[in-house]
Amino acid sequence: MIELMLEAERALVSGRLDQAERLYWQAVESDARNAIAIVGLARVALERGDERTAGEFARRAVALDPENAVALRLDARLARSRAGDGAAGSDGGAGMAGEPR
């Protein structure tokens, strides 16, 4: 599992978002309580400019692991963004991205 997570992180930091997303989803499919992988999905969404989905993933990660500092910071950052712009991340009511690509 650690190799998968490291590969996903490398893909994310090098801008290969589709690959990172696939790898993080693989990790989540192996362990639905993997808050680190869910934070990875939040970061992918944020890189794509989808603050709404990023926020949903961040909140999910915090719910799974309330001590995950990265998830807490990301959730707080996105909450501040939502508070500053009520329309930020609005997608007309669509649900959270829940399917791997």
PyMOL commands that set and color helices and strands:
alter all, ss='L'
color gray80, all
select helices_A, chain A and resi 2-13+17-30+35-47+51-64+69-84
alter helices_A, ss='H'
color red, helices_A
deselect
rebuild
show_as cartoon
